[in-house]
Amino acid sequence: MIFVLLSIADAVTTWLGVRLGFTESNPFLARKISEPLLFFGSYAFYTGLGVLIISISLKLSKMSPAFKVMPIVLIVFKALPVIHNVLLLSGISGNILAMVTMPSLEKLFIVP
């Protein structure tokens, strides 16, 4: 449920941001932003895909506890763009989020 709410918040804040003059950095979504049905349809599709992956992970977690991590990772990665969009819409630079998350992601994924 949290993943779906975050996805809705991401779609709405992205839509509002573009309407206020911000540029969508994801080229795939930027092509669809002019067509509301395509834009929100793609969000619905990827939200459904995310819910499916979370459901499968929760079922597989009965076999191996390692699968419990997947829903948490998906929720965190869905929350980051929402936080970024809210910061931008509130007038705070999105670079703050990058400064906070990049060191963590670099350590997590061991990016040189």
C-alpha positions in Angstrom: 0.0 0.0 0.0 2.9 2.4 0.8 4.4 1.7 -2.6 1.2 2.6 -4.4 0.7 5.8 -2.4 4.3 6.8 -3.1 3.8 6.1 -6.8 0.7 8.3 -6.9 2.5 11.0 -5.0 5.4 10.7 -7.5 3.1 11.0 -10.5 1.2 13.9 -9.2 4.3 15.9 -8.0 6.1 15.2 -11.3 3.0 16.3 -13.3 2.7 19.5 -11.2 6.4 20.2 -11.4 6.4 20.0 -15.2 3.3 22.2 -15.4 5.2 24.8 -13.2 8.1 24.8 -15.6 10.5 22.1 -14.3 12.0 19.7 -16.7 11.5 15.9 -16.4 15.0 14.4 -16.2 13.8 10.9 -17.2 13.7 11.0 -21.0 11.2 8.1 -21.2 8.7 10.0 -19.0 9.6 13.4 -20.7 8.3 12.0 -24.0 5.0 11.0 -22.4 4.4 14.1 -20.3 2.5 15.9 -23.1 -0.1 13.1 -23.2 -1.8 12.7 -19.8 -3.1 9.2 -20.6 0.3 7.9 -21.6 2.0 9.6 -18.7 -0.3 8.4 -15.9 -0.8 5.0 -17.8 3.0 4.4 -17.6 3.0 5.2 -13.9 0.1 2.8 -13.4 1.9 0.1 -15.4 5.1 0.4 -13.4 3.2 0.7 -10.1 1.5 -2.6 -11.0 4.8 -4.1 -11.9 6.3 -2.9 -8.6 3.3 -4.3 -6.6 3.8 -7.7 -8.4 7.5 -7.8 -7.5 6.7 -6.9 -3.9 4.0 -9.6 -3.7 6.3 -12.3 -5.2 9.1 -11.2 -2.9 6.9 -11.5 0.1 5.8 -15.0 -1.0 9.5 -16.0 -1.6 10.5 -14.6 1.8 8.9 -17.7 3.3 11.6 -19.8 1.6 14.4 -17.3 2.2 14.5 -14.3 4.5 16.7 -12.5 2.0 13.6 -11.7 -0.1 12.2 -9.5 2.6 14.7 -6.8 1.6 13.2 -6.3 -1.9 10.0 -4.6 -0.8 12.0 -2.2 1.5 14.4 -1.4 -1.3 11.5 -0.7 -3.8 9.7 1.5 -1.3 12.9 3.5 -0.5 13.7 3.9 -4.2 10.1 5.1 -4.8 10.3 7.5 -1.9 13.4 9.3 -3.2 11.8 10.9 -6.3 8.8 11.9 -4.2 11.1 13.6 -1.7 13.0 15.2 -4.5 9.9 16.5 -6.2 8.5 17.9 -2.9 11.8 19.7 -2.3 11.7 21.2 -5.8 8.1 22.2 -5.5 8.7 23.9 -2.1 11.6 25.9 -3.6 14.4 23.9 -2.0 17.2 22.7 -4.3 17.0 19.0 -5.2 20.8 19.0 -4.8 20.3 18.6 -1.1 18.8 15.1 -1.6 21.7 14.2 -3.9 24.3 15.3 -1.4 22.6 13.1 1.3 21.8 10.0 -0.8 24.8 9.8 -3.1 27.4 8.9 -0.4 25.0 6.2 0.9 24.3 4.8 -2.5 28.0 4.8 -3.3 28.8 2.8 -0.2 25.8 0.4 -0.8 26.8 -0.3 -4.4 30.5 0.3 -4.0 30.7 2.9 -6.8 34.2 4.1 -7.3 
